[in-house]
Structures are given as C-alpha cells and as structure tokens.
C-alpha cells in the first residue's frame, strides 16, 4: 500500500523527513536517527515507497546526485547497518 499523505505533498514530506534525520544526526540522537532509518527501510521493504523515490528525495535534500549504483552502495554500507542495529535493540527489549 502506498504512503498516503493528506496534509502535505510527497516532496514536502521528504524535505521534512530528511531535515529531521539530519537534525537527529547532528544532535547525536542515535535513537531517533536509528528509528527513522529503520522506519524508512521498512517502508521500502513493504512497498510503500520505492527505492528510487527515496534516492531522489535524498539527492534533493542533500544536494547530491547519487546514481542507482552509488545509492545501493550507500544503502548497503550505511543505512542497512543502522537499521540492523536499531532492530537488534528492539529485539533485545532495550527500546
């Protein structure tokens, strides 16, 4: 099921999401940062968002131009380990 937005456009949502993610990272809030990456990864896995939607939004928010291959490397080496660490905390009852 696609992500349904009622009070904002997809572009507005993406801008707010990446800004909040950046703020959590900058503040050193690892729990919020991990939760947001975990949530995002789950939405892609569930088919609510496509990998390309997320890549395009990331590129727009960070002023980047990652190709699909670069994005896949970023997801594998950066986002997935963050998601896995957060999932481990959930599974262990630490959150």
DSSP file (Angstrom, degrees, kcal/mol; ACC not computed):
  #  RESIDUE AA STRUCTURE BP1 BP2  ACC     N-H-->O    O-->H-N    N-H-->O    O-->H-N    TCO  KAPPA ALPHA  PHI   PSI    X-CA   Y-CA   Z-CA
    1    1 A X              0   0    0      0, 0.0     3,-0.1     0, 0.0    45,-0.0   0.000 360.0 360.0 360.0 131.1    0.0    0.0    0.0
    2    2 A X        -     0   0    0      1,-0.1     2,-0.4    47,-0.0    46,-0.2  -0.312 360.0 -95.6 -69.4 152.5    1.4    3.4   -1.0
    3    3 A X        -     0   0    0     45,-1.3     2,-0.6    44,-0.1    -1,-0.1  -0.580  41.7-147.9 -69.3 121.2    2.1    6.0    1.6
    4    4 A X        -     0   0    0     -2,-0.4     2,-0.4    -3,-0.1    -1,-0.0  -0.840  13.3-169.3-100.0 122.8   -1.0    8.3    1.7
    5    5 A X        +     0   0    0     -2,-0.6     5,-0.1     1,-0.1    -2,-0.0  -0.926  13.4 171.7-112.1 133.3   -0.4   11.9    2.6
    6    6 A X  S    S+     0   0    0     -2,-0.4    -1,-0.1     3,-0.1     3,-0.1   0.705  77.1  33.8-110.9 -27.5   -3.3   14.2    3.3
    7    7 A X  S    S+     0   0    0      1,-0.1     2,-0.3     2,-0.1    -2,-0.0   0.285 119.4  30.4-118.2  10.0   -1.8   17.5    4.5
    8    8 A X  S    S-     0   0    0      4,-0.0    -1,-0.1     3,-0.0     2,-0.1  -0.984  78.2-105.5-159.9 158.6    1.4   17.7    2.5
    9    9 A X     >  -     0   0    0     -2,-0.3     4,-2.5     1,-0.1     5,-0.2  -0.397  38.2-107.4 -81.6 166.4    2.9   16.7   -0.8
   10   10 A X  H  > S+     0   0    0      1,-0.2     4,-2.7     2,-0.2     5,-0.2   0.889 122.2  52.6 -60.8 -38.3    5.4   13.9   -1.1
   11   11 A X  H  > S+     0   0    0      2,-0.2     4,-2.4     1,-0.2    -1,-0.2   0.896 109.3  48.4 -65.5 -40.1    8.1   16.5   -1.8
   12   12 A X  H  > S+     0   0    0      2,-0.2     4,-2.3     1,-0.2    -2,-0.2   0.916 112.3  49.2 -65.5 -42.5    7.2   18.4    1.4
   13   13 A X  H  X S+     0   0    0     -4,-2.5     4,-3.0     2,-0.2    -2,-0.2   0.939 111.5  49.1 -60.4 -46.9    7.2   15.1    3.4
   14   14 A X  H  X S+     0   0    0     -4,-2.7     4,-2.7     1,-0.2     5,-0.3   0.914 110.5  50.3 -61.1 -43.8   10.6   14.1    2.0
   15   15 A X  H  X S+     0   0    0     -4,-2.4     4,-2.0     1,-0.2    -1,-0.2   0.919 114.1  44.7 -61.6 -43.5   12.1   17.5    2.8
   16   16 A X  H  X S+     0   0    0     -4,-2.3     4,-2.5     2,-0.2    -2,-0.2   0.907 112.8  51.7 -67.2 -41.8   10.8   17.4    6.4
   17   17 A X  H  X S+     0   0    0     -4,-3.0     4,-2.5     1,-0.2    -2,-0.2   0.957 113.0  43.0 -60.3 -51.8   11.9   13.8    6.8
   18   18 A X  H  X S+     0   0    0     -4,-2.7     4,-2.6     1,-0.2    -1,-0.2   0.856 113.1  53.2 -66.5 -33.8   15.5   14.4    5.7
   19   19 A X  H  X S+     0   0    0     -4,-2.0     4,-2.3    -5,-0.3    -1,-0.2   0.915 111.6  45.5 -65.7 -41.3   15.7   17.6    7.7
   20   20 A X  H  X S+     0   0    0     -4,-2.5     4,-2.3     2,-0.2    -2,-0.2   0.889 112.6  51.0 -68.4 -38.2   14.6   15.8   10.8
   21   21 A X  H  X S+     0   0    0     -4,-2.5     4,-2.2    -5,-0.2    -2,-0.2   0.926 111.4  47.7 -62.9 -44.9   17.0   12.9   10.1
   22   22 A X  H  X S+     0   0    0     -4,-2.6     4,-2.7     1,-0.2    -2,-0.2   0.900 111.2  51.4 -62.4 -41.3   19.9   15.4    9.6
   23   23 A X  H  X S+     0   0    0     -4,-2.3     4,-2.3     2,-0.2     6,-0.2   0.900 109.3  49.7 -64.1 -40.7   18.9   17.2   12.9
   24   24 A X  H  X>S+     0   0    0     -4,-2.3     5,-2.4     2,-0.2     4,-0.6   0.913 113.0  47.1 -63.8 -42.2   18.9   13.9   14.8
   25   25 A X  H ><5S+     0   0    0     -4,-2.2     3,-0.9     1,-0.2    -2,-0.2   0.934 113.0  48.2 -63.9 -46.7   22.4   13.0   13.4
   26   26 A X  H 3<5S+     0   0    0     -4,-2.7    -2,-0.2     1,-0.3    -1,-0.2   0.870 112.2  49.3 -62.5 -38.4   23.8   16.5   14.1
   27   27 A X  H 3<5S-     0   0    0     -4,-2.3    -1,-0.3    -5,-0.2    -2,-0.2   0.568 112.6-119.6 -78.7  -8.0   22.4   16.4   17.7
   28   28 A X  T <<5 +     0   0    0     -3,-0.9     2,-1.7    -4,-0.6    -3,-0.2   0.714  59.4 153.5  76.4  19.9   23.9   12.9   18.3
   29   29 A X     >< +     0   0    0     -5,-2.4     4,-2.4    -6,-0.2    -1,-0.2  -0.616  13.7 173.5 -84.2  83.7   20.4   11.5   18.9
   30   30 A X  H  > S+     0   0    0     -2,-1.7     4,-2.7     1,-0.2     5,-0.2   0.800  72.0  56.2 -66.4 -30.3   21.2    7.9   17.8
   31   31 A X  H  > S+     0   0    0      2,-0.2     4,-2.6     1,-0.2    -1,-0.2   0.957 112.0  40.5 -68.2 -49.8   17.8    6.5   18.9
   32   32 A X  H  > S+     0   0    0      2,-0.2     4,-2.4     1,-0.2     5,-0.2   0.917 117.0  50.7 -63.7 -42.4   15.8    8.9   16.8
   33   33 A X  H  X S+     0   0    0     -4,-2.4     4,-2.2     1,-0.2    -2,-0.2   0.936 113.3  44.6 -60.7 -47.9   18.2    8.6   13.9
   34   34 A X  H  X S+     0   0    0     -4,-2.7     4,-2.8     1,-0.2    -1,-0.2   0.899 112.3  52.4 -64.5 -40.7   18.1    4.8   14.1
   35   35 A X  H  X S+     0   0    0     -4,-2.6     4,-2.6     2,-0.2    -1,-0.2   0.899 110.3  48.2 -62.0 -41.2   14.3    4.8   14.4
   36   36 A X  H  X S+     0   0    0     -4,-2.4     4,-2.5     2,-0.2    -1,-0.2   0.909 113.4  45.9 -68.8 -41.4   13.9    7.0   11.3
   37   37 A X  H  X S+     0   0    0     -4,-2.2     4,-2.7     2,-0.2     5,-0.2   0.921 113.8  50.5 -64.8 -42.9   16.3    4.9    9.2
   38   38 A X  H  X S+     0   0    0     -4,-2.8     4,-2.2     2,-0.2    -2,-0.2   0.918 111.9  47.5 -58.4 -45.8   14.5    1.7   10.4
   39   39 A X  H  X S+     0   0    0     -4,-2.6     4,-2.1     2,-0.2    -2,-0.2   0.930 112.8  48.3 -62.3 -46.9   11.1    3.2    9.5
   40   40 A X  H  X S+     0   0    0     -4,-2.5     4,-1.9     1,-0.2    -2,-0.2   0.922 111.2  49.5 -61.1 -46.0   12.3    4.3    6.1
   41   41 A X  H  X S+     0   0    0     -4,-2.7     4,-2.5     1,-0.2    -1,-0.2   0.897 110.3  52.0 -60.9 -40.7   13.8    0.9    5.4
   42   42 A X  H  X S+     0   0    0     -4,-2.2     4,-2.2    -5,-0.2     6,-0.2   0.873 106.4  53.1 -63.7 -38.2   10.6   -0.7    6.4
   43   43 A X  H  X>S+     0   0    0     -4,-2.1     5,-1.8     2,-0.2     6,-1.5   0.867 110.8  46.8 -66.7 -36.1    8.5    1.4    4.1
   44   44 A X  H ><5S+     0   0    0     -4,-1.9     3,-0.9     4,-0.2    -2,-0.2   0.933 112.7  49.3 -69.0 -45.6   10.7    0.5    1.2
   45   45 A X  H 3<5S+     0   0    0     -4,-2.5    -2,-0.2     1,-0.3    -1,-0.2   0.860 111.0  50.3 -61.7 -35.7   10.5   -3.2    2.1
   46   46 A X  H 3<5S-     0   0    0     -4,-2.2    -1,-0.3    -5,-0.2    -2,-0.2   0.605 114.8-116.9 -78.3 -11.9    6.7   -3.0    2.4
   47   47 A X  T <<5S+     0   0    0     -3,-0.9    -3,-0.2    -4,-0.6    -2,-0.1   0.543  83.4 119.5  86.9   7.2    6.4   -1.4   -1.0
   48   48 A X  S   <S+     0   0    0     -5,-1.8   -45,-1.3    -6,-0.2     2,-0.3   0.835  84.2  23.2 -71.8 -32.0    5.0    1.9    0.4
   49   49 A X  S    S-     0   0    0     -6,-1.5    -2,-0.3   -47,-0.1     2,-0.3  -0.960  83.5-128.5-128.8 148.4    8.0    3.8   -1.0
   50   50 A X     >  -     0   0    0     -2,-0.3     4,-2.0     1,-0.1     5,-0.2  -0.668  22.0-119.4 -94.0 155.9   10.2    2.8   -3.9
   51   51 A X  H  > S+     0   0    0     -2,-0.3     4,-2.3     1,-0.2     5,-0.1   0.882 117.3  52.4 -56.8 -39.5   14.0    2.7   -3.6
   52   52 A X  H  > S+     0   0    0      2,-0.2     4,-2.8     1,-0.2     5,-0.2   0.888 104.8  54.6 -67.3 -39.3   14.1    5.3   -6.4
   53   53 A X  H  > S+     0   0    0      1,-0.2     4,-2.2     2,-0.2    -2,-0.2   0.930 111.6  45.1 -57.3 -45.4   11.6    7.6   -4.6
   54   54 A X  H  X S+     0   0    0     -4,-2.0     4,-2.6     2,-0.2    -2,-0.2   0.905 112.6  50.6 -67.6 -41.6   13.9    7.6   -1.5
   55   55 A X  H  X S+     0   0    0     -4,-2.3     4,-2.8     2,-0.2    -2,-0.2   0.927 111.6  47.4 -62.3 -45.8   17.1    8.1   -3.6
   56   56 A X  H  X S+     0   0    0     -4,-2.8     4,-2.3     2,-0.2    -1,-0.2   0.908 113.5  48.1 -63.3 -42.3   15.6   11.1   -5.5
   57   57 A X  H  X S+     0   0    0     -4,-2.2     4,-2.6    -5,-0.2    -2,-0.2   0.908 112.1  49.5 -65.6 -41.4   14.4   12.6   -2.2
   58   58 A X  H  X S+     0   0    0     -4,-2.6     4,-2.5     2,-0.2     6,-0.3   0.940 110.6  50.1 -60.7 -48.2   17.8   12.1   -0.6
   59   59 A X  H  X>S+     0   0    0     -4,-2.8     5,-1.8     1,-0.2     4,-0.9   0.905 113.0  46.6 -58.0 -42.8   19.5   13.7   -3.6
   60   60 A X  H  <5S+     0   0    0     -4,-2.3     3,-0.3     3,-0.2    -1,-0.2   0.911 114.4  46.9 -66.4 -42.3   17.2   16.7   -3.4
   61   61 A X  H  <5S+     0   0    0     -4,-2.6    -2,-0.2     1,-0.2    -1,-0.2   0.848 122.5  33.5 -70.0 -34.6   17.6   17.1    0.3
   62   62 A X  H  <5S-     0   0    0     -4,-2.5    -1,-0.2    -5,-0.2    -2,-0.2   0.362 105.9-117.7-105.3   4.4   21.3   16.8    0.4
   63   63 A X  T  <5 +     0   0    0     -4,-0.9    -3,-0.2    -3,-0.3     2,-0.2   0.858  70.0 135.8  63.4  35.0   22.1   18.4   -3.0
   64   64 A X      < -     0   0    0     -5,-1.8    -1,-0.2    -6,-0.3    -2,-0.1  -0.516  52.2-150.8-107.3 174.9   23.6   15.2   -4.2
   65   65 A X        +     0   0    0     -2,-0.2     2,-0.2    -3,-0.1    -9,-0.1  -0.328  26.8 175.2-142.2  53.5   23.3   13.3   -7.5
   66   66 A X        -     0   0    0    -11,-0.2    -7,-0.1     4,-0.1     2,-0.1  -0.422  23.5-137.2 -66.5 132.0   23.8    9.7   -6.4
   67   67 A X     >  -     0   0    0     -2,-0.2     4,-2.8     1,-0.1     5,-0.2  -0.292  31.4 -98.4 -75.7 171.8   23.4    7.2   -9.2
   68   68 A X  H  > S+     0   0    0      1,-0.2     4,-2.6     2,-0.2     5,-0.2   0.908 126.2  49.7 -60.4 -41.7   21.5    4.0   -8.6
   69   69 A X  H  > S+     0   0    0      2,-0.2     4,-1.9     1,-0.2    -1,-0.2   0.918 112.6  46.7 -64.1 -42.8   24.7    2.1   -8.1
   70   70 A X  H  > S+     0   0    0      2,-0.2     4,-2.4     1,-0.2    -2,-0.2   0.898 112.5  51.1 -64.9 -40.0   26.0    4.7   -5.7
   71   71 A X  H  X S+     0   0    0     -4,-2.8     4,-2.9     2,-0.2    -2,-0.2   0.928 108.0  51.4 -62.9 -45.6   22.7    4.7   -3.8
   72   72 A X  H  X S+     0   0    0     -4,-2.6     4,-2.5     1,-0.2    -1,-0.2   0.880 110.6  49.2 -60.9 -38.2   22.7    0.9   -3.5
   73   73 A X  H  X S+     0   0    0     -4,-1.9     4,-2.9     2,-0.2     5,-0.3   0.916 111.2  49.8 -65.0 -43.5   26.2    1.0   -2.1
   74   74 A X  H  X>S+     0   0    0     -4,-2.4     4,-2.3     2,-0.2     5,-1.4   0.914 112.4  47.2 -60.9 -44.8   25.2    3.8    0.4
   75   75 A X  I  <>S+     0   0    0     -4,-2.9     5,-3.2     3,-0.2     6,-0.3   0.940 116.2  44.3 -62.8 -47.2   22.1    1.7    1.5
   76   76 A X  I  <5S+     0   0    0     -4,-2.5     5,-0.3    -5,-0.2    -2,-0.2   0.907 123.6  33.7 -65.1 -43.6   24.2   -1.5    1.9
   77   77 A X  I  <5S+     0   0    0     -4,-2.9    -1,-0.2    -5,-0.2    -2,-0.2   0.713 135.2  14.5 -89.2 -22.0   27.1    0.1    3.7
   78   78 A X  I  X5S+     0   0    0     -4,-2.3     4,-1.4    -5,-0.3    -3,-0.2   0.771 124.8  37.9-119.4 -59.5   25.4    2.9    5.7
   79   79 A X  I  ><S+     0   0    0     -5,-1.4     4,-2.6     1,-0.2     5,-0.2   0.913 113.0  52.6 -71.4 -43.3   21.6    2.7    6.1
   80   80 A X  H  ><S+     0   0    0     -5,-3.2     4,-2.8    -6,-0.2    -1,-0.2   0.918 108.6  49.9 -63.6 -43.6   21.2   -1.1    6.4
   81   81 A X  H  > S+     0   0    0     -6,-0.3     4,-2.3    -5,-0.3    -1,-0.2   0.882 111.6  49.8 -61.4 -35.4   23.7   -1.4    9.3
   82   82 A X  H  X S+     0   0    0     -4,-1.4     4,-2.2     2,-0.2    -2,-0.2   0.933 112.8  47.1 -65.2 -45.2   22.0    1.4   11.1
   83   83 A X  H  X S+     0   0    0     -4,-2.6     4,-2.5     1,-0.2    -2,-0.2   0.904 111.7  50.7 -61.8 -42.5   18.6   -0.3   10.6
   84   84 A X  H  X S+     0   0    0     -4,-2.8     4,-2.1     2,-0.2    -1,-0.2   0.890 109.2  50.4 -65.2 -40.2   20.0   -3.6   11.7
   85   85 A X  H  X S+     0   0    0     -4,-2.3     4,-1.8     2,-0.2    -1,-0.2   0.914 112.0  47.8 -63.4 -42.3   21.5   -2.1   14.9
   86   86 A X  H  X S+     0   0    0     -4,-2.2     4,-2.2     1,-0.2    -2,-0.2   0.913 110.6  51.5 -64.9 -41.9   18.2   -0.5   15.7
   87   87 A X  H  X S+     0   0    0     -4,-2.5     4,-3.0     1,-0.2    -1,-0.2   0.877 106.7  54.7 -62.2 -37.8   16.3   -3.7   15.1
   88   88 A X  H  X S+     0   0    0     -4,-2.1     4,-2.0     2,-0.2    -1,-0.2   0.900 107.5  49.8 -62.4 -40.9   18.7   -5.5   17.4
   89   89 A X  H  <>S+     0   0    0     -4,-1.8     5,-2.3     2,-0.2     6,-0.7   0.905 112.5  47.6 -63.7 -41.2   17.8   -3.0   20.2
   90   90 A X  H ><5S+     0   0    0     -4,-2.2     3,-1.5     1,-0.2    -2,-0.2   0.941 112.2  48.8 -63.3 -47.4   14.1   -3.6   19.5
   91   91 A X  H 3<5S+     0   0    0     -4,-3.0    -1,-0.2     1,-0.3    -2,-0.2   0.836 110.0  52.4 -62.6 -34.0   14.5   -7.4   19.5
   92   92 A X  T 3<5S-     0   0    0     -4,-2.0    -1,-0.3    -5,-0.2    -2,-0.2   0.463 112.6-118.5 -82.7  -0.9   16.5   -7.2   22.8
   93   93 A X  T < 5S+     0   0    0     -3,-1.5    -3,-0.2    -4,-0.3    -2,-0.1   0.701  77.1 127.8  73.0  19.4   13.8   -5.2   24.5
   94   94 A X      <       0   0    0     -5,-2.3    -4,-0.2    -6,-0.2    -5,-0.1   0.600 360.0 360.0 -84.8  -9.9   16.2   -2.3   25.0
   95   95 A X              0   0    0     -6,-0.7    -1,-0.2    -5,-0.2    -5,-0.1   0.364 360.0 360.0-120.4 360.0   13.8    0.2   23.5
